[in-house]
Amino acid sequence: IDILVNNAGGTIIPIDVSSPATISEVDAHRVVDINFMSTINCCRAVAPYLRRPGASIINIGTVNAEWEAPGAKQALYSAVKAAVIRYTRSLAVELRPEGIRANCISPGYIETPRVAAQAALRPGLSRNELLSDIPLRRPGRSEDVSSVVAFLASASSGYVTGNNIRVSGGLKLT
């Protein structure tokens, strides 16, 4: 195996029950399992089969690991994705002697049907308000993320490891 991309993720629970005061233990475990344990489990399962050197592990985080979107109520999701980013950095150090690279990509507002549905659940937050925080003034596209995945999977990124690359249109730079 040359490349592993861990792209599982999501809040999976309604926003109105995701705050620390209302989230159930079952839902909390689901958020951790889907967003963090799946990354660990895939890395553990694939590590013995990664071709050395030159193999690449690419994990998907989120810009929400660094800041909380107004009204998002995603404290647990954000914290778990921050753990994915930190885990990626540790993997890069631990796998360095074998020549295996590990990097993370943290997407911002990427316009997909699922993201649109989640945004619709935030009363009073318009698309224009979401875009106002993005210096490029447009939502991201799936291709914006997949092109970074392709780069990190290629030999062109042979000197890139331990990084978290934000694909966010500059979100929260200003």
N, CA, C and O of each residue as an XYZ file, in Angstrom:
696
protein
N       0.858     -1.175      0.000
C       0.000      0.000      0.000
C       0.897      1.229      0.000
O       1.841      1.325      0.784
N       0.593      2.155     -0.879
C       1.377      3.386     -0.983
C       0.731      4.566     -0.265
O       1.426      5.448      0.240
N      -0.604      4.579     -0.219
C      -1.316      5.757      0.277
C      -2.503      5.322      1.136
O      -3.238      4.399      0.784
N      -2.672      5.998      2.256
C      -3.863      5.834      3.083
C      -4.476      7.213      3.273
O      -3.802      8.142      3.717
N      -5.751      7.344      2.938
C      -6.486      8.587      3.182
C      -7.606      8.272      4.162
O      -8.509      7.493      3.858
N      -7.544      8.879      5.332
C      -8.589      8.728      6.347
C      -9.529      9.917      6.230
O      -9.205     11.024      6.660
N     -10.701      9.674      5.640
C     -11.625     10.762      5.339
C     -12.978     10.590      6.020
O     -13.968     11.166      5.569
N     -13.038      9.826      7.074
C     -14.304      9.690      7.796
C     -14.506     10.923      8.660
O     -13.543     11.503      9.163
N     -15.748     11.318      8.829
C     -15.991     12.450      9.704
C     -17.420     12.910      9.667
O     -18.196     12.547      8.783
N     -17.745     13.711     10.640
C     -19.072     14.298     10.705
C     -19.550     14.417     12.130
O     -19.094     13.702     13.022
N     -20.467     15.327     12.328
C     -21.011     15.501     13.666
C     -22.084     14.476     13.964
O     -22.284     14.110     15.123
N     -22.775     14.008     12.947
C     -23.754     12.917     12.989
C     -24.904     13.078     13.963
O     -25.783     12.218     14.016
N     -24.922     14.138     14.724
C     -26.020     14.337     15.661
C     -26.606     15.723     15.445
O     -25.894     16.636     15.028
N     -27.876     15.889     15.719
C     -28.483     17.215     15.542
C     -27.805     18.265     16.423
O     -27.409     17.979     17.553
N     -27.678     19.465     15.900
C     -27.011     20.544     16.626
C     -27.668     20.792     17.979
O     -26.979     21.103     18.950
N     -28.986     20.658     18.056
C     -29.668     20.985     19.307
C     -29.369     20.005     20.437
O     -29.703     20.291     21.587
N     -28.753     18.860     20.150
C     -28.402     17.918     21.219
C     -26.894     17.679     21.292
O     -26.449     16.700     21.890
N     -26.109     18.569     20.686
C     -24.671     18.337     20.649
C     -23.881     19.176     21.651
O     -22.657     19.062     21.715
N     -24.552     20.005     22.423
C     -23.833     20.812     23.405
C     -23.445     19.932     24.596
O     -24.057     18.886     24.811
N     -22.441     20.341     25.366
C     -21.999     19.524     26.497
C     -23.107     19.202     27.495
O     -23.069     18.163     28.153
N     -24.080     20.079     27.606
C     -25.154     19.852     28.572
C     -26.177     18.828     28.094
O     -26.896     18.250     28.909
N     -26.254     18.595     26.787
C     -27.327     17.735     26.278
C     -26.863     16.497     25.523
O     -27.673     15.605     25.270
N     -25.588     16.411     25.154
C     -25.146     15.262     24.367
C     -25.166     13.999     25.235
O     -24.734     14.010     26.387
N     -25.670     12.934     24.662
C     -25.698     11.670     25.398
C     -24.332     11.002     25.323
O     -23.526     11.311     24.445
N     -24.084     10.100     26.236
C     -22.812      9.373     26.221
C     -22.676      8.548     24.946
O     -21.588      8.445     24.381
N     -23.775      7.967     24.499
C     -23.753      7.173     23.262
C     -23.368      8.050     22.073
O     -22.514      7.667     21.273
N     -23.990      9.224     21.952
C     -23.661     10.125     20.845
C     -22.230     10.641     20.946
O     -21.546     10.785     19.932
N     -21.776     10.917     22.165
C     -20.395     11.374     22.346
C     -19.419     10.306     21.865
O     -18.445     10.616     21.179
N     -19.673      9.065     22.219
C     -18.810      7.972     21.757
C     -18.867      7.830     20.236
O     -17.852      7.535     19.605
N     -20.028      8.036     19.650
C     -20.146      7.952     18.189
C     -19.292      9.017     17.508
O     -18.621      8.737     16.515
N     -19.317     10.237     18.040
C     -18.512     11.317     17.463
C     -17.023     10.970     17.559
O     -16.279     11.159     16.596
N     -16.590     10.465     18.712
C     -15.185     10.083     18.890
C     -14.826      8.913     17.984
O     -13.772      8.920     17.348
N     -15.694      7.911     17.922
C     -15.415      6.728     17.095
C     -15.304      7.079     15.616
O     -14.366      6.649     14.945
N     -16.247      7.850     15.111
C     -16.251      8.170     13.680
C     -15.106      9.105     13.310
O     -14.481      8.929     12.264
N     -14.826     10.082     14.140
C     -13.864     11.121     13.771
C     -12.434     10.869     14.220
O     -11.508     11.445     13.649
N     -12.225     10.032     15.221
C     -10.865      9.796     15.708
C     -10.488      8.324     15.700
O      -9.456      7.953     15.142
N     -11.299      7.494     16.305
C     -10.954      6.072     16.381
C     -10.876      5.441     14.998
O     -10.073      4.532     14.784
N     -11.684      5.900     14.063
C     -11.606      5.352     12.701
C     -10.239      5.644     12.087
O      -9.692      4.813     11.362
N      -9.690      6.815     12.373
C      -8.357      7.168     11.880
C      -7.304      6.257     12.506
O      -6.445      5.720     11.806
N      -7.372      6.087     13.808
C      -6.423      5.210     14.499
C      -6.541      3.784     13.976
O      -5.532      3.144     13.680
N      -7.763      3.287     13.863
C      -7.968      1.904     13.430
C      -7.460      1.664     12.013
O      -6.850      0.630     11.740
N      -7.704      2.608     11.115
C      -7.211      2.445      9.735
C      -5.687      2.501      9.688
O      -5.061      1.710      8.983
N      -5.090      3.418     10.425
C      -3.623      3.497     10.458
C      -3.032      2.203     11.010
O      -2.053      1.683     10.475
N      -3.621      1.695     12.066
C      -3.138      0.457     12.684
C      -3.264     -0.720     11.721
O      -2.362     -1.554     11.632
N      -4.379     -0.786     11.005
C      -4.617     -1.903     10.089
C      -3.705     -1.853      8.864
O      -3.283     -2.894      8.361
N      -3.404     -0.660      8.390
C      -2.657     -0.506      7.140
C      -1.145     -0.405      7.364
O      -0.372     -0.759      6.474
N      -0.715      0.064      8.518
C       0.712      0.314      8.766
C       1.625     -0.851      8.379
O       2.672     -0.610      7.779
N       1.283     -2.086      8.689
C       2.195     -3.176      8.316
C       2.353     -3.359      6.805
O       3.308     -3.991      6.352
N       1.434     -2.815      6.038
C       1.440     -3.022      4.591
C       1.903     -1.806      3.792
O       1.957     -1.855      2.563
N       2.233     -0.729      4.476
C       2.684      0.474      3.776
C       4.069      0.237      3.186
O       4.971     -0.258      3.861
N       4.220      0.598      1.920
C       5.517      0.467      1.251
C       6.457      1.532      1.788
O       6.096      2.705      1.893
N       7.628      1.120      2.117
C       8.601      2.027      2.697
C       9.784      2.144      1.767
O      10.112      1.142      1.131
N      10.450      3.260      1.627
C       9.981      4.595      1.988
C       9.043      5.144      0.919
O       8.864      4.551     -0.144
N       8.466      6.267      1.225
C       7.630      6.966      0.259
C       6.141      6.844      0.477
O       5.367      7.561     -0.158
N       5.715      5.956      1.360
C       4.279      5.831      1.623
C       3.772      7.113      2.293
O       4.532      7.847      2.926
N       2.486      7.355      2.138
C       1.900      8.597      2.638
C       0.576      8.323      3.340
O      -0.305      7.661      2.791
N       0.447      8.837      4.556
C      -0.815      8.803      5.297
C      -1.372     10.218      5.270
O      -0.684     11.179      5.615
N      -2.625     10.332      4.855
C      -3.288     11.634      4.771
C      -4.562     11.560      5.607
O      -5.488     10.816      5.283
N      -4.599     12.328      6.669
C      -5.771     12.375      7.537
C      -6.538     13.665      7.272
O      -5.960     14.677      6.873
N      -7.835     13.615      7.497
C      -8.672     14.796      7.279
C      -9.140     15.337      8.626
O      -9.787     14.638      9.406
N      -8.798     16.594      8.878
C      -9.223     17.286     10.089
C     -10.315     18.285      9.744
O     -11.196     17.992      8.936
N     -10.261     19.444     10.343
C     -11.185     20.537     10.048
C     -10.618     21.833     10.609
O      -9.892     21.818     11.604
N     -10.946     22.952      9.974
C     -10.541     24.242     10.535
C     -11.237     24.490     11.868
O     -10.776     25.312     12.660
N     -12.342     23.792     12.126
C     -13.040     23.950     13.405
C     -12.198     23.465     14.576
O     -12.529     23.747     15.728
N     -11.116     22.741     14.305
C     -10.213     22.325     15.373
C      -9.455     23.518     15.944
O      -8.939     23.452     17.059
N      -9.387     24.605     15.186
C      -8.653     25.796     15.603
C      -9.552     26.930     16.076
O      -9.102     27.809     16.811
N     -10.796     26.923     15.670
C     -11.727     27.968     16.084
C     -13.147     27.417     15.983
O     -13.407     26.462     15.251
N     -14.030     28.019     16.708
C     -15.421     27.563     16.733
C     -16.283     28.511     15.916
O     -16.316     29.715     16.172
N     -16.974     27.962     14.938
C     -17.888     28.763     14.128
C     -19.052     29.233     14.995
O     -19.568     28.459     15.801
N     -19.473     30.482     14.845
C     -20.585     31.001     15.643
C     -21.831     30.131     15.499
O     -22.277     29.842     14.389
N     -22.381     29.723     16.629
C     -23.609     28.940     16.630
C     -23.446     27.490     16.225
O     -24.441     26.781     16.077
N     -22.212     27.028     16.041
C     -22.001     25.670     15.530
C     -22.292     24.597     16.567
O     -22.741     23.511     16.200
N     -22.058     24.857     17.831
C     -22.255     23.877     18.899
C     -21.556     22.560     18.567
O     -22.162     21.489     18.608
N     -20.281     22.664     18.242
C     -19.516     21.479     17.854
C     -18.269     21.314     18.707
O     -17.207     20.970     18.187
N     -18.381     21.551     20.002
C     -17.212     21.482     20.880
C     -16.545     20.114     20.813
O     -15.325     20.027     20.668
N     -17.322     19.057     20.916
C     -16.737     17.717     20.899
C     -16.145     17.393     19.532
O     -15.022     16.896     19.446
N     -16.886     17.671     18.471
C     -16.387     17.423     17.114
C     -15.077     18.173     16.881
O     -14.119     17.604     16.358
N     -15.034     19.440     17.266
C     -13.833     20.249     17.071
C     -12.657     19.688     17.861
O     -11.538     19.625     17.352
N     -12.905     19.282     19.102
C     -11.841     18.726     19.939
C     -11.319     17.409     19.378
O     -10.115     17.156     19.392
N     -12.219     16.580     18.890
C     -11.816     15.286     18.338
C     -11.001     15.480     17.061
O     -10.020     14.769     16.844
N     -11.390     16.424     16.222
C     -10.619     16.687     15.007
C      -9.262     17.317     15.349
O      -8.290     17.112     14.622
N      -9.185     18.077     16.442
C      -7.885     18.576     16.902
C      -6.994     17.401     17.296
O      -5.783     17.436     17.078
N      -7.588     16.372     17.871
C      -6.829     15.163     18.209
C      -6.300     14.487     16.949
O      -5.190     13.954     16.958
N      -7.077     14.498     15.865
C      -6.614     13.921     14.593
C      -5.383     14.681     14.092
O      -4.421     14.072     13.625
N      -5.420     16.000     14.190
C      -4.282     16.814     13.746
C      -3.045     16.491     14.583
O      -1.953     16.314     14.044
N      -3.222     16.417     15.889
C      -2.094     16.111     16.782
C      -1.580     14.691     16.543
O      -0.370     14.466     16.527
N      -2.477     13.751     16.361
C      -2.109     12.359     16.075
C      -1.279     12.289     14.795
O      -0.305     11.540     14.723
N      -1.663     13.062     13.798
C      -0.934     13.084     12.527
C       0.502     13.546     12.737
O       1.431     12.968     12.173
N       0.685     14.573     13.537
C       2.046     15.062     13.807
C       2.875     13.992     14.512
O       4.048     13.796     14.197
N       2.259     13.307     15.462
C       2.966     12.233     16.161
C       3.303     11.088     15.216
O       4.396     10.525     15.285
N       2.368     10.741     14.332
C       2.645      9.699     13.336
C       3.846     10.073     12.480
O       4.702      9.233     12.202
N       3.910     11.329     12.063
C       5.018     11.776     11.215
C       6.357     11.548     11.909
O       7.327     11.135     11.274
N       6.407     11.815     13.199
C       7.645     11.619     13.957
C       7.941     10.128     14.119
O       9.069      9.684     13.902
N       6.924      9.365     14.500
C       7.129      7.941     14.763
C       7.447      7.141     13.503
O       8.204      6.172     13.562
N       6.883      7.532     12.377
C       7.093      6.777     11.138
C       8.242      7.315     10.292
O       8.594      6.727      9.270
N       8.819      8.422     10.716
C       9.929      9.040      9.983
C      11.077      8.069      9.705
O      11.586      8.055      8.584
N      11.507      7.255     10.678
C      12.624      6.348     10.390
C      12.339      5.346      9.264
O      13.266      4.838      8.634
N      11.073      5.071      9.019
C      10.700      4.135      7.957
C      10.437      4.836      6.628
O      10.140      4.183      5.628
N      10.544      6.156      6.617
C      10.326      6.909      5.384
C       8.863      7.091      5.027
O       8.536      7.396      3.880
N       7.976      6.906      6.003
C       6.538      7.088      5.779
C       6.165      8.502      6.214
O       6.502      8.930      7.318
N       5.475      9.214      5.346
C       5.050     10.576      5.643
C       3.615     10.569      6.158
O       2.816      9.713      5.781
N       3.298     11.524      7.019
C       1.932     11.694      7.520
C       1.606     13.181      7.532
O       2.362     13.990      8.070
N       0.484     13.526      6.941
C       0.018     14.912      6.898
C      -1.485     14.942      7.114
O      -2.174     13.931      6.979
N      -1.971     16.117      7.449
C      -3.399     16.308      7.671
C      -3.880     17.458      6.783
O      -3.139     18.403      6.514
N      -5.105     17.361      6.344
C      -5.758     18.433      5.598
C      -6.958     18.880      6.424
O      -7.770     18.057      6.847
N      -7.066     20.180      6.652
C      -8.199     20.720      7.400
C      -9.042     21.606      6.497
O      -8.721     22.775      6.285
N     -10.119     21.045      5.970
C     -11.006     21.845      5.120
C     -11.770     22.884      5.936
O     -12.048     22.701      7.121
N     -12.094     23.966      5.263
C     -12.986     24.969      5.820
C     -14.388     24.719      5.291
O     -14.857     23.581      5.254
N     -15.050     25.788      4.883
C     -16.419     25.687      4.376
C     -16.365     25.163      2.944
O     -16.114     25.919      2.006
N     -16.599     23.875      2.787
C     -16.617     23.229      1.481
C     -18.079     22.972      1.138
O     -18.784     22.274      1.867
N     -18.520     23.532      0.042
C     -19.940     23.465     -0.310
C     -20.299     22.079     -0.851
O     -19.988     21.727     -1.988
N     -20.952     21.325     -0.004
C     -21.472     20.007     -0.362
C     -22.918     19.950      0.117
O     -23.321     20.780      0.931
N     -23.699     19.005     -0.358
C     -25.078     18.901      0.126
C     -25.158     18.720      1.646
O     -26.046     19.280      2.288
N     -24.249     17.955      2.216
C     -24.280     17.725      3.661
C     -23.972     19.012      4.426
O     -24.642     19.327      5.409
N     -22.968     19.746      3.978
C     -22.617     21.004      4.645
C     -23.759     22.008      4.513
O     -24.061     22.734      5.461
N     -24.388     22.052      3.356
C     -25.536     22.952      3.160
C     -26.666     22.590      4.115
O     -27.318     23.475      4.668
N     -26.902     21.305      4.309
C     -27.958     20.862      5.227
C     -27.620     21.254      6.663
O     -28.501     21.674      7.413
N     -26.353     21.119      7.051
C     -25.944     21.518      8.399
C     -26.078     23.025      8.585
O     -26.527     23.487      9.634
N     -25.690     23.788      7.574
C     -25.791     25.246      7.663
C     -27.244     25.681      7.794
O     -27.544     26.659      8.479
N     -28.141     24.961      7.141
C     -29.565     25.298      7.207
C     -30.123     25.120      8.617
O     -31.146     25.713      8.959
N     -29.458     24.311      9.431
C     -29.913     24.084     10.798
C     -29.485     25.190     11.756
O     -29.890     25.196     12.919
N     -28.675     26.119     11.277
C     -28.236     27.229     12.116
C     -29.120     28.434     11.850
O     -28.906     29.146     10.869
N     -30.091     28.675     12.685
C     -30.998     29.792     12.451
C     -30.258     31.130     12.471
O     -29.413     31.387     13.329
N     -30.602     31.960     11.506
C     -30.039     33.303     11.451
C     -28.668     33.404     10.810
O     -28.098     34.494     10.763
N     -28.119     32.299     10.313
C     -26.806     32.341      9.683
C     -26.971     32.141      8.184
O     -27.300     31.048      7.724
N     -26.740     33.200      7.434
C     -26.929     33.129      5.987
C     -25.641     32.693      5.287
O     -24.558     32.730      5.870
N     -25.780     32.287      4.050
C     -24.625     31.900      3.234
C     -23.665     33.082      3.097
O     -22.448     32.907      3.154
N     -24.211     34.274      2.917
C     -23.368     35.472      2.801
C     -22.562     35.723      4.071
O     -21.410     36.150      4.006
N     -23.174     35.455      5.230
C     -22.442     35.614      6.487
C     -21.308     34.600      6.582
O     -20.213     34.927      7.039
N     -21.574     33.373      6.151
C     -20.519     32.357      6.135
C     -19.362     32.793      5.245
O     -18.197     32.656      5.618
N     -19.688     33.316      4.075
C     -18.654     33.714      3.117
C     -17.917     34.983      3.541
O     -16.790     35.212      3.102
N     -18.529     35.804      4.381
C     -17.900     37.067      4.781
C     -16.612     36.850      5.571
O     -15.759     37.737      5.605
N     -16.454     35.698      6.201
C     -15.235     35.389      6.951
C     -14.147     34.771      6.082
O     -13.044     34.509      6.564
N     -14.444     34.536      4.809
C     -13.501     33.881      3.909
C     -12.916     34.931      2.964
O     -13.643     35.479      2.135
N     -11.616     35.223      3.073
C     -11.015     36.248      2.212
C     -11.214     36.004      0.715
O     -11.314     36.969     -0.043
N     -11.273     34.762      0.269
C     -11.486     34.503     -1.157
C     -12.944     34.683     -1.571
O     -13.260     34.621     -2.759
N     -13.835     34.905     -0.602
C     -15.249     35.227     -0.834
C     -16.010     34.185     -1.655
O     -16.921     34.518     -2.412
N     -15.626     32.937     -1.494
C     -16.376     31.858     -2.130
C     -16.239     30.619     -1.263
O     -15.268     30.479     -0.520
N     -17.201     29.729     -1.356
C     -17.054     28.461     -0.637
C     -16.033     27.581     -1.351
O     -15.760     27.754     -2.538
N     -15.487     26.650     -0.611
C     -14.591     25.683     -1.232
C     -15.383     24.652     -2.015
O     -16.581     24.461     -1.804
N     -14.682     23.996     -2.920
C     -15.268     22.903     -3.700
C     -14.556     21.609     -3.317
O     -13.427     21.636     -2.827
N     -15.210     20.501     -3.539
C     -14.585     19.208     -3.254
C     -13.240     19.095     -3.951
O     -12.298     18.519     -3.406
N     -13.151     19.646     -5.161
C     -11.904     19.583     -5.932
C     -10.767     20.342     -5.242
O      -9.599     19.994     -5.414
N     -11.097     21.367     -4.473
C     -10.061     22.104     -3.752
C      -9.366     21.193     -2.742
O      -8.154     21.278     -2.547
N     -10.135     20.335     -2.113
C      -9.574     19.395     -1.139
C      -8.892     18.228     -1.851
O      -7.781     17.842     -1.488
N      -9.550     17.673     -2.854
C      -8.983     16.494     -3.521
C      -7.664     16.811     -4.224
O      -6.812     15.932     -4.353
N      -7.485     18.036     -4.674
C      -6.206     18.380     -5.314
C      -5.067     18.394     -4.295
O      -3.932     18.061     -4.635
N      -5.357     18.773     -3.060
C      -4.332     18.732     -2.013
C      -4.049     17.282     -1.624
O      -2.901     16.915     -1.373
N      -5.098     16.459     -1.577
C      -4.896     15.023     -1.333
C      -3.982     14.445     -2.410
O      -3.036     13.720     -2.102
N      -4.265     14.766     -3.671
C      -3.452     14.247     -4.780
C      -1.997     14.698     -4.644
O      -1.080     13.914     -4.891
N      -1.783     15.946     -4.254
C      -0.419     16.439     -4.058
C       0.281     15.658     -2.950
O       1.407     15.195     -3.133
N      -0.383     15.508     -1.797
C       0.245     14.811     -0.672
C       0.479     13.330     -0.961
O       1.356     12.707     -0.363
N      -0.299     12.778     -1.866
C      -0.131     11.373     -2.240
C       0.975     11.188     -3.277
O       1.401     10.063     -3.536
N       1.433     12.274     -3.862
C       2.395     12.189     -4.967
C       3.839     12.340     -4.485
O       4.102     12.764     -3.360
N       4.753     11.981     -5.369
C       6.180     12.154     -5.090
C       6.556     13.631     -4.988
O       7.586     13.967     -4.403
N       5.739     14.505     -5.545
C       6.011     15.950     -5.478
C       6.020     16.467     -4.044
O       6.601     17.516     -3.766
N       5.382     15.740     -3.135
C       5.339     16.161     -1.731
C       6.299     15.335     -0.878
O       6.103     15.211      0.331
N       7.317     14.780     -1.490
C       8.245     13.902     -0.794
C       8.965     14.517      0.392
O       9.506     13.790      1.225
N       8.985     15.829      0.487
C       9.652     16.514      1.592
C       8.636     17.160      2.536
O       8.988     18.038      3.324
N       7.399     16.734      2.456
C       6.322     17.307      3.270
C       5.823     16.238      4.232
O       5.309     15.203      3.807
N       5.975     16.487      5.519
C       5.449     15.562      6.520
C       5.198     16.306      7.825
O       5.877     17.285      8.135
N       4.220     15.833      8.579
C       3.897     16.415      9.874
C       3.122     17.711      9.808
O       3.041     18.438     10.798
N       2.554     18.007      8.661
C       1.862     19.285      8.479
C       0.348     19.142      8.516
O      -0.213     18.084      8.230
N      -0.285     20.240      8.876
C      -1.728     20.373      8.756
C      -1.968     21.477      7.730
O      -1.675     22.644      7.986
N      -2.492     21.109      6.591
C      -2.710     22.064      5.508
C      -4.172     22.492      5.518
O      -5.075     21.676      5.332
N      -4.390     23.778      5.736
C      -5.752     24.316      5.755
C      -6.192     24.617      4.332
O      -5.519     25.342      3.600
N      -7.315     24.058      3.953
C      -7.929     24.331      2.645
C      -9.215     25.081      2.968
O     -10.293     24.495      3.067
N      -9.068     26.400      3.129
C     -10.160     27.166      3.732
C     -10.427     28.510      3.080
O     -11.236     29.285      3.589
N      -9.775     28.807      1.976
C      -9.959     30.115      1.359
C      -9.464     31.257      2.220
O      -9.826     32.413      1.999
N      -8.621     30.930      3.220
C      -8.103     31.953      4.124
C      -8.986     32.196      5.331
O      -8.785     33.171      6.056
N      -9.956     31.331      5.560
C     -10.880     31.487      6.687
C     -10.126     31.746      7.982
O      -9.221     30.998      8.352
N     -10.509     32.800      8.651
C      -9.971     33.226      9.941
C      -8.516     33.668      9.899
O      -7.829     33.651     10.921
N      -8.045     34.062      8.726
C      -6.713     34.660      8.641
C      -6.762     36.134      8.986
O      -5.762     36.717      9.405
N      -7.944     36.741      8.806
C      -8.060     38.176      9.060
C      -8.803     38.433     10.349
O      -8.997     39.588     10.729
